[in-house]
Amino acid sequence: MGLFARSKGVVGLDIGSFAVKLVELTERKGEFQLQRMGIEPLSPEAIVDGSIMDSSLVVDAIQKLCDETSVKNSNFATSLSGHSVIIKKIELAAMAADELAESIQWEAEQYIPFDINDVRLDYVLLSDPEASDQMEVLLVAVKRDKVNDYVSVISQAGRVPALVDVDAFAVQNAYELNYDVDPMKVVALVNMGSSVTNINILARGTSVFWRDISFGGNQFSEALQREFNLSFEQAEALKRGETVDRYSPNDARAVLEAVSGEMAAEVQKTFDFFGATSSEGAVSELVLSGGCSLTSNLLEILLDRFSVPAELMNPFRRVSYRDNDFNSDWIRSVAPMMAVSVGLAIRRVGD
């Protein structure tokens, strides 16, 4: 680092199975401003269950976004979730940083259900090792081939994959930037994508529980496809509230509400498990993000089910932008689906 070198910002790139989303922010004195933002839909066969099936489709989408937003910064950050990501909080005997670096691989082997040689490991110290004889360490392991697939499409698009994060933590970054974290509350950040929903529960102002559930927007689309005999694209349009053939959003309502009920039941199971295994108390607030969170009436159904305050996250709540650069109605309408990319765009090279 030179004396005046600024740590370089990154472009946040959320590679989801429904769309690729890009956000670039600039920061001055802790204030963030939106510079570039774009969404490029992906065909459903490009990414299935979080695995890249057709990398050329994903590379094309990234290049198209880079062209449309004329992004100059070549450092990109992306993130992963789902079955190939394992997050564990472990307790170890207190030790020096270099000792921990040496022994973490061995410690991780006891907690990671994959072959340790097949994963990329990272860890964060959560407590002060000098404060007690035990220390808390957050362990994150991601399957190496999965990381390589995501890193590879960024490289093939001519950009530098500067860092890889986890969806649940990117959403937490976006939340902490835009909201005052209340240490007295137990807040569930529920990020609903098209194939996976990430749940990250915060208590005492810190993350205490994570789970990814295999349920998301695709379940809504598939139910509409089955019910009305539609193509995937038609079902998506109907889900967004457009009229398709002779079917109106009103016709779709009962189907969508039934699936919303299933979604609520899945979230409930996770909360029950959290309640049974943790001493933090019950979830007192829900904050929803992800494209699926925009499904009509889903928020109302969750409010009804959990009887606690629930809202859609606005990851641009404390991010400024120039009115002549962006259409504020458009930003408002897509805001919840940009949480991961905003959370990534806050990061720095070398974090």
N, C-alpha and C positions, 0 to 999 in steps of 0.2 A: 504493500500500500504506500503510495506517495503521500506527502504531507497534505496535499489538497485533493487527493483522489476521492471521488464520490463512489460509494458502493453502488454498483449498477442496478437499476431497476430491471424487472423482467416483465414480459408480456404474459398475462394469465390465459392459458388455453385449456378449456374444459372439453375433453374429447368424450362426449356422451354417445349413447347408442342411438339417440334420436337426432342430435345435432352437435356440431362443433361450435363452441362459443368462445369469443376472444374479447379480452378487456386489457387496455393499457392505461395506466394511471401515472401522473407525475406527482411528486411530493415536494412541498416546501414548508419547512418548519412544522411538520406533523399534519399539515393540511393536504388532502388529496384532491386532485382534479382529474376528471375523466378526459382522456385524449382520444382514445379510439375504442370502438366497440362494434362487434358484428356477430351474427348468428348464421350458420350455414347448415341447412338440413342434410341429413345423411339418409341414404336408402336403407331400409330395415335389414338388408343382408350384409351391410358393411361391418357392423359390430353386433355380435349375438352373445347375450349374457356376459357382457363386459370383455369378451375376447374379440380382438380384431380378426375378422374373417377375410376381408378384402382390403388390404392395406392401400392399394392404388386409389380406391374411392375416398379413403380418409386423407391421403396425401393431397388429392385434388381439392378436397374441401378446405384444407388448411391453406393451400396456395391461393384459392379463390378469396378466402377471408383476408389474407395478407394483401392481395391486390386491391380488394374493395376498400379496405381500411387504410391503405397505403402506409402500413406500419414499417418503420425503419429499424427499430431495435431488433437485433437478431437473437437475443437471449429469451428463451421461452421457458415457462414453468407449466407443468401439467400434474395431474393427480389421478389416483386409482382408488377403486373400492371393490367390494365383493369378496368372493370366496378366496381369492389369492392374496388377500391382505389379512394379516393377523396382528391385532393390537393387544398387548398384555401389560398390566401394571404389576411389577414384581418387587418383592422386598429382598434386599441383600444386606449382608453385613457391611457396615461402612468401610470404604476403602478409598485410596487416592485415585485421582482421575486416570493416571496411566495404568494403574492396576486394573481398574474397571475396564479400560479399553482392551486390555489383554485377556481378561477372563469373560467378557460379555458373550463371546461366541459359545463358550462352554456352558455358561448359565442359560443362554437362549435355547440350547439343544433340549433342555428339560421341559421347555414351555411351548416349543413350536412343533406342530404336528407334521411338518414337512422335513425332508432331508435338509440339514443346515447348509449343505453345499449348493442347494438349488434356490436359496433365497438371498435377497439383499437385506442386510440388517441395518437398523438405525436405532438409536436410543437417546433419551433425554433424561437428565437427572431432575427429579421432581422435588427432592428435599435436600437440605444442607447436610452433607456427610459428617460435618463436624458437630452438628447439633445433637446427634444421638448415635447409638451404636448400630442402628439400622438405617438404611436409606431406601427411598422409593425410586424406582427407575421405570420409565415408560419405554417399552420395547415394541418396535414396529418391524415386522418382517413381511416382505413382499416377494412373491415368486419371481425369480430372476428372468424367466422367459417372458413373463407379462410386462415387467419393466422394460425389457429390451424391445418388445413390440411397440410400446407407446413412444419410447425414445427414438426408435427407428423411423416412425412416420414423420416425426418432427425434423429429423436429420434429412430424410428424403425430400421434405418440402423446402430444404435449403436454409433451415434455422438451427440454432444451437439449443439442445435440450439442457438448460442450465440447472434445473432442479425438478425433482419428482416428489410430490406430497401425497397426502391421503385426503380423499373428498371430505370426510367428516371434520378434519382439522382445518381445511380450507374454508369450510362453511363457518366454523368457529371464529376464524380470523375476520371474516366479513362481518359477523355478528358483533365481535368486540370492537371493531372499528366504528360501527354505526349506532350501537346501543350502549347505555350505561349498564354494566354487568352488576346485578344486585347480589351480593354474597349471601343474602338471607333467603334467596329464592332457589328452588330447584327447577331449572329451565331445560326443557327438552328441545333440542334443535333437530327437526325432522326434515331431512332433505330427500324429496321424492323424485327420483329420476324415472326413466322409462322402464328399466329392468330391475333396478336396485333402489331401496330406500335406506339411507344412512341415518341412524339415530345416535346422537351424541348428547349425553345428559350432563349439564353443568350444575355443580353445587359448591358452595363456598367460593364462588368465582372461578372454579377450575373444573376441568373435564374429569368426571368420575366413572363414566360408563359409556361403552360404545357397542353398537351392534348393527350389522347390515342385514336387512331382510330382503329376500328375493320377491319383491312385490312392487309394482310401480305402474306407470302409465300404460304399459303394454297390456296389462290385465283388463283395463277399461276398453282399449281398442279391440282386443280379441273378443270380449263379450259382445260388443256392438257388431263385429264381423259375423259371429255365430247367430246372433238374434235376427239380424236383418239381411244376412247373406251378402255382405259387402266386401270389397277389396280392403286391404290394410289402409290404403291412402284415403278411401271414402270414409272408413271408420274414424280415421284421424280427424278428417274435416268435420264429421258429425259431432265428434267429441268436443271440438273447438267451438261448437255452436252454429255451424253452417248447416243449411238444408241440403240434403243429399238425396237425389232421386225423389221419391215421394215421402221421404222421412224427414221430419222436422226435429229441432232440438227437443221439442216437447215429447216426441215419441221416444227419444233416447233417454229421457230423464229417469224412468223407472230402472232401466238397465244400469245406468251410471250410479244411481243411488244404491243399488244392490251391491255393486262392486265397492263403492265407498264404505259400505257397512263391513265388507270383508277386510278392507284396508284398516278400518278402525279396530277390528278384532285382532289383526296382526300386531298393530301398534300396542294395543292393550296387553297382549301376551308379553311383549318386551317390557312394558312398564311393570307388569306383575312380577316378572323375573327380577327386575331391578329392585322392586320393593322388598322381595323376599331375601335378596342377597346383600342388601346394602342398608346402612344405618342412617342414610341421608334424609329419610322421610319421603313423602309422595311428591310426584311431579306437580308443580304449582303453576306452570305456564308452558304453552306450546308455541314454538316459532317455526313456521313451515317455509320451505323453499323448494326449488326444483320445478321443472316444467309441469310435473304431475299435480303440484299443489294448486295449479290454476284451474283444475277440473271443476266445472260448475257444481255448486252445493257441497263440495267435499269439506270445505272449511266449516260450513254450518253443521254438517253431520258429525265432524270431530268435536266441535264445540258442545254439541248436544250429548255426545258420548262421554266426554271426559269432564264436563262441567267445570273447566278451568279456563282462564283467558287464553285465547289462541289468535294468532295473527299471521299474515303473510310477511315474510322478511322483505325489507327494502334495503338491498346492499348499497344503494346510492344515497341513503338518507343523509349521510354527512360527507358525501362526495360532491364537489361542485362541478358544473360544466357550463360551457358557454351556450346560451340559448340558440345562437345561430349555427352552432355545430351539430346539435342534436335535436330531434323532435321529442319534447318532454312527454307527450302522450305515449309515444312508442316506448320510451324508457320505462314509464310507469307500467305499461301493459306487460312488459317482459321481465321486469326487475327480479321477481323471485327466482327465475330460472338462471340468473347471472351470479348467484351467490358464490358458487365454487370459483368461477373465473375472477371475480373481484377479490376473493380471499387469496387467490394465487398471485394476482397482480400487485398485492401489497408487499410480497416477499422481495428479497434482494439476492443477487448472485452471491453465493458463498454463505448464505444463512445456515 
